[in-house]
Amino acid sequence: MIKNSTDRYVTYSDIDCDGNSKKLMAMLRTHIDDPEKTNLFWEKFKGMLDKIGKPAENNDRQIDEIFLIHTYINNLYEIFEEYEDDTALNLLSQIERECC
């Protein structure tokens, strides 16, 4: 049996998926924490953000920012496009390429 000599996790060692995803969620909060920009979906999403790192509050499921970005990527693109947040759009695109 030939062993693959490339460790796929080492390949991505210089990519800060965790840090960038946290930064993106902070950018998102500037929009969804504004009562004029939020809606029922984003209010529910805030509840999911509050469960990050708290599996006991989420039926023992561990979730993180990357999981939420991957799962709701189209919603994220939509809100950042709606409010013309090019910085967040660029970061979201980078996260999609590098981490999802």
Stockholm file with secondary structure:
# STOCKHOLM 1.0

chainA/1-100         MIKNSTDRYVTYSDIDCDGNSKKLMAMLRTHIDDPEKTNLFWEKFKGMLDKIGKPAENNDRQIDEIFLIHTYINNLYEIFEEYEDDTALNLLSQIERECC
#=GR chainA/1-100 SS CCCCCCCHHHHTTTCCHHHHHHHHHHHHHHHHTSTTTCCHHHHHHHHHHHTTTCGGGTTTCCCCHHHHHHHTHHHHHHHHHHTTCHHHHHHHHHHHHHHC
#=GC SS_cons         CCCCCCCHHHHTTTCCHHHHHHHHHHHHHHHHTSTTTCCHHHHHHHHHHHTTTCGGGTTTCCCCHHHHHHHTHHHHHHHHHHTTCHHHHHHHHHHHHHHC
//
